[in-house]
Each structure stands twice: as structure tokens, then as C-alpha cells.
Amino acid sequence: MKKLLLLSVSLLISAVSFSQKIKVTVTEAQIFNKFGTHDNNTVIESPDEDRGKKTIDCDYIFDLEKMTSTFYSRSLGGVGNTLPIHNVTKQGSLYILEIADYGRIVAEFQYPVKIYVDVDAKTMLYTWYDQYMDRSFVQQDHKLTMSFSGMQ
């Protein structure tokens, strides 16, 4: 019985230690958009609209084990949501997370989202495409802090 209990505790500890989470707190961001479908650099370098740098206060928690993305904004009065991550691509220290967001204009509308998180450079780009208005968006996060748990 003791061996079974010890084995159970060991398995539980190993499961917790392999939990992979990235937490990003953003305090300054800038949104760019360009009509049409464009890559991120094109949107940033020649936008149709640049909303300027804005002071914000929000958290993103990317749980790579549970495949969820949780957003919480203190600057928007406590607005938040949790969405499933559909795909994760890892290229060195860069994680590309694919999510379907919804309801920016109409609750039923869905928006394909890609979030680029570089854990070594400590940078994040939040990008989405609005197929209803045919616009590409890039949110460049200028001031942020990043923490990790269980990352290898």
C-alpha cells in the first residue's frame, strides 16, 4: 500500500512539474492594421492605420499542457476570457500559438489569431485577420514582463 501511495505521489509531482505555462503581462502596446491579407512586417512597416502606443494593463496566460489561452485586462475593467489553443508551433525559442477569437464586432464572428511569443527575446506579437472587413492586424507589445513554469 505504501508503494502504491508513493508511486501515486511521484506521478502527481511529475505531472505538476511538466506543466508548461507562459505568463505575459503587457503594459504598453500598439495596434497596426492594413486592408488585405499581409504578413506581420508589412502591416507594421506600412500600415493603413497606426493607433499609436497605448498604456494598458493585461495578462495573457498560455497553458501549453491544457492548450488554453487566458486573457485578463485590468485596464478594461476586468474583462477576460479563456480560449482553446488549436495549434502550437515551436521554432527555437519562438512559440506560435493559433487561436480562434470571437465577437470583436458581432458575437458570432470568428477571427483567426496567431500569437508569436519569443521566450528568449521576451517579445510578443498578437496578430489577427478580420475577414469581414478584409484587414490584417498586428498588436506589437512594447512593454511587457514574461514568466515561465515548466518550460524546457
HELIX and SHEET records of a PDB file:
HELIX    1   1 LYS A    2  SER A   17  1                                  16    
HELIX    2   2 ASN A   40  GLU A   45  1                                   6    
SHEET    1   A 9 LYS A  21  PHE A  35  0                                        
SHEET    2   A 9 GLU A  49  ASP A  63 -1                                        
SHEET    3   A 9 THR A  68  SER A  73 -1                                        
SHEET    4   A 9 VAL A  79  GLN A  91 -1                                        
SHEET    5   A 9 LEU A  94  TYR A 102 -1                                        
SHEET    6   A 9 GLN A 110  ASP A 118 -1                                        
SHEET    7   A 9 THR A 123  ASP A 130 -1                                        
SHEET    8   A 9 ARG A 135  SER A 149 -1                                        
SHEET    9   A 9 LYS A  21  PHE A  35 -1                                        
END                                                                             
